[in-house]
Amino acid sequence: MVKKLLSNKYLIACSLLLLWLFLSLFYIFNNNFSFSIISYSHSNAVISGNTGRLMKGESVKTDFLAQEDNLGIVTMKFSPLDKVPYADEDILRFNLYEYGKQKPYYSSLYRSGLLTDQPVFPFGFPRISNSKGKHYIVKLTSLAGNEENALSLSNQKPILVTRYQVSKSLLLSNKKELLKFGIRKIGLSIHNRDVIFFSFTYALPLLFYLFLISKPGEFAKVYFLDKFHGFTDSTYVPWFLKPVDKEYLRFKRALSNNFELLLFFSILIDIVFIDVVNDITVVLIALLWIFISKKNNVHYTKNFKISLFLIIFSTIILALGEDNIANKSSLWAFIFIFIGFLKSFSDSDNFLKK
Amino acid sequence: MRKQFLFFVVLLLTISILTHLNWFIPKTILVFGDWLYWPKESINGLFSWGSWINQLDGFGQHNIQIYFNIFMFWWAILIKWLPIDFALKLSLFVPLAILSFLSPFILSKKLVKDNLVAFVAALFYGSTTYILFSETSHVPIAFVYSIAPLTLTFFLRAFEKNKLFDWIIVSFVYSLSIAYELRMGLILTVLILIYFIFFNKANIHKYLKNGFIFSFFVLGFSAFWLLPTLFGGAGGSVGELTGRNLFGNNLFDLNHAFTIFHWSWTGIYPNQLFELQKINFYFWIIPLVCLIPLTKKNYINKNISFFLCLVILGIFLTKQSYNPFPFLYEFLYKHVPGFNLFREASKFYIITSIGYLGLMSYGLVFLKDKLLSSWLYKLLIIVLISISLFNLKPLFTKEIGGVFLSRSIPEGKINLNHYLEKQTGYFRTLSAPTYSRWIYYAQNKPRLAFVYLVTNKWENLSNPRVTNDPKKNLGDVMGSVVLNPYFHNILNISSIRYLIIPANSKDDVDDFFKYYGKPRSYYEQIFDKENFLKKISINSTEIIYENKKYFPHVYLTNNLLSYRNVQNIQPVSSKQIDPTFYRISVPVNNRNYFINFSESYNSNWHIYSKDFKWYKLLLGKEKPLELKHFQNDAGLNSFEMESNLNNGNLVLFYKDQAYFYLGTVVSGLFLCLFFIFISLIYGKKIIKQ
C-alpha cells in the first residue's frame, strides 16, 4: 500500500505542493510574534534629526501614518554596535507623539544594551485602538551617548515597522473578518524578503521532485515546443525559438545535474541576506542535500570542504564585525560537518564496513 | 624516543609551574569567585563536610555536594600538621596544574605515538579559555576537565587489554573524577559510553565480567557520597537547584562554541559582568587545522570519527539556546533526567575540547605525512604553540587574576577575626549587605549574609511596598527589614550575636557595596537607630554591633516559638559532635515544652534517646522519640516535648548522616582493598623479576 502510494507521482507532487503552501502560510502567520499581529514596513519613512550616532542630548525623529487600528509596537532597526559594560551603557528616551500634539502619547527609557542585543528592537506601548489614519511621530533621544556607547539607526531599509494587534476573539467569531485578515496578512508578507526566501526554500523539495521525475528535455518540450505543435518533428525551427529552446534545455540539464548548486546558493543567500534563522529551512535544505549527494554519489569529503570554506568565510566576516552573518555561516558549516560525519558512515570507502 | 618523551614531560611540567606559580608556593592564599576562604575551624574534624553543612548558609543546609569530601577529608587530615593553604594546594591545586597539561599529553601520545604532536595537543588542551576561566574560580570543575583525558586513556587501555588490573585502576581514576565534580563526571561518563558504542558494542559479552567488577569498585569508592545522596533527603535540595530556569542564553552562540571561546575571555582579567566577549580571529585556527585533513579522502577512520562525533556533540550543546534548534537545549534541560544539572552549557566545552584534542593529534600526523612539506609543518607547529602560549600569557603575567594571584587577609580584618575566634559558645554573625570573603567563621560561629536572608528566609519581614517598587534596590529592602518591629526578635531567635558592616574594598574579591545600591554609611545609619545593638570597638576596619540578648543554639520554651511573640527561654546544655550530631541535656519537667534548635528546618532532624547508635538507625533498630516537629515562623526547628518522654540526656541527629557514615566506611574498605590488590599485583611482578 505504502509502496503504491510512493509510486504515485501525482500524489507525491501534490503532497509536496501542500507542504510548501502549509509551511509558507505557517511562517507568514507566525512571523510577527503572534497570529493576530499585522505588520507594515515603512520603507520610505523620512528620518530627521541626527541620522548618525546619537550623542548625549541628540535626537532622531521619524513619522508614519498608521495603517490599522490597534497600533501597539514600533520596531526600529539599529546598526550593530559592540556591547559596552552595563554601567557605561547609553540611556535612550523613546517618545511617541500623535501628530500636532505636544504631550507624548507614550514615553519610556531604554538601556542601549538591550538594543545592541536585539538590533531590530520592538518598542511596545499601550495599544491605540483608533490609530488607523492617524499620523504619529517617533522620537529617540540619547541621555548619555558617547563615543563608546552611541547607537545609530541602520542604513538597511525598512528601518521602521509598525505592528497592530487585531482582536483574536473578533477574528475567531467572524469568518469573513478572518478571511479578510488572512488575505491582508499574506498580501503584506509577500513584500517581506524573509518570507519570500523561506517560502522559496519550502518549495525546493517540490522543485527537486519535479526535476527528478521529468526526463531531460521533456519539460521544455511540454512548455515550449508543444505550443508550436509540429515543430518538434520538423527540421525547421523558427529563429526566435531556437535560442530559447537551446538555452532552456542547457539550463534545465545544468539544473538537473547540479541541483546542489542551487541549494548552495540558497545557503549563501540565507547567510548573507537573511537576518533570521528558520529551522525548517535548515532541515529541508540539509535533507535535500543528503538526498542529492547520495543520488549524485558525492563523496563525503565534499561536505567537509564546504564547511571549511564556510568557516574561513565566518572568520573573515567576524573580523569585519558582522557577527550575525558569521554565526549564520558557522551554522551552515556545522550542518555540513554533521552531514559529512553521517555520510562518512554510508560511503563506499566506509571504514565501518571494512 | 624515551628521552624525547621525558623532554616534553619536563617541558610541560615547567610550563605548568611557571603558569601556576602561586599554586606551588605553600604560603600563598588563593581566593576568588566560588573559591572561598576556609578558616581552619570551618573544616575542623573529619565529618565537617557531612550531610548537613553550615559553611555556605549559616543556618545550615542539606549538603548536595557531599562528594567534595574527596578533598575535604584530606584537608581535615592534613591540617593537623600543615597550614590549611598548603593542605588545599596539595589536594587540589597542584594536581590540577600538572594534570591540565600532562593528562592530554598522555592521551594524545597514546593515540598517535608522536611526542611533538602530543606536546602541541596538550598545550592546546591546557590553554583552552574554558579551563583557564575555570581555574580562576571553579577549581573542582577545572580539575575534572584536566583529569578527563587521563581517565579516557585508562579506559582505552582497559578496553584494549580487558585485564582485571586495568579495570580496577580505571575504576579508581574514574571515581576520583566523578567525586571532584559530579556534573563534569557525568559528562565524562557520556563520553566513555559513546566510545563504547563506537568501538565495542558488538563485543559487550567480552567485557561483562570485568565491567561488573569495575562497576562494583566504582560503587564502592563512591559509597561515601552515593549512599547519602540516593537514600537521604537530597531530593528537595537538588530539586531547588534543578528547578531553576536556564541561565545565560545570551552568552553562547555557534562561533563561540566552534572556537571554545568562553564568554568571559578578554585575554587578561576575565569579564565578570556576563557580557559576551568578541572572538579573536586566531581562535579559528584550531577548528581549521582539525577540519583540513577531513577534506582528504582515506583520512577518516573509526578513531577520528569518534573524536569528530565529540566535536559535533560538544558544539551543538555549547551553543545552548542559539540557532539552529534554539528550543532543544531547554527541552533537554526540562525533560531529560540529569540534564537539569546543566543550567548553562559551558561545562560541555570539555566534549569539544577532547574532540579537538583527538582530531588535532590525528590531523597533525596526517598533515606531516601526507600533505605538508617539512617547513610548512614546522611553521604550523610554531603557530599552534604560539596560540597556546599567547592564551597562557595572562597566567605568566598574573593579569588573569582570580586564584592565580596570591591574596592576603586585609590588616583591618585580622583583628576582627581574632576577636571572633576568642569568643566562646555558639553564635552567628550577620554581615550587611553581605559578608566579607575574609571574615572568620567556624562550625560553631557560622556567618550570614543579610542580602541573602532578605531574599529568602526573611522575605516576609521586608516591607512589600519597598520590595514591589521597581525603583527601590536591595539596600532599601534590607533597610525595610531593619525597620520591622520584630527585627530584634528574629536576630535573637537566629542566635545572631554580631552584626558587621564590612569595610569598603577596591579588591576584586571583596568589592560588593556597588551591587546593592547603597553605600556603606547607609547600613551604619540604619543599625545606629536600633537601641538593642551596641556598637563595639576592637580596632578593626569593620563596623561591629553586638546583640547581647541572642538566644543559644538549643533552648526551651513553654510554647511554640514565634518571632512575633518571644517568650522566656531556658538554655540547654548542648555539645556538638559534628554539624549533624548534638548531645543535649534537658531538665526534668512535669509539663510539655518545646525544644528549639536554631538550624534551618529539615524533617530529617530527629531527637533520639541518649543511647543512640547511627548503625542501629540504618538497621531500623533505632527509632526517634515520637515528638511533633515544627517549622517555626523563623524557618527553624521546634520539637514539642511531652512530659512523659522527658528523660534528661538526648541526641539531636540529622538522619542522612547515618548513610554518610556507612558510605565512608564502605569507601574506606574499598580503598584498602584497592591498595592491597595493587600491592599484590606489583609484588607478584617484582617476585617474578
Interface residues (C-beta under 8 A of the other chain):
Chain A: D82 K83 P85 Y86 D117 V277 D279 V282 H299 Y300 T301 F304 K305 S307 L308 I311 I312 S314 T315 L318 A319 D323 A326 N327 S330 L331 A333 F334 I335 I337 F338 G340 F341 S344 F345 D349 F351 L352
Chain B: N250 D253 L254 N255 F258 L273 E275 L276 K278 I279 F281 W284 P287 L288 L291 I292 L294 T295 K296 K297 N298 I300 N301 K302 S305 L308 C309 V311 I312 I315 F316 Y322 N323 P324 F325
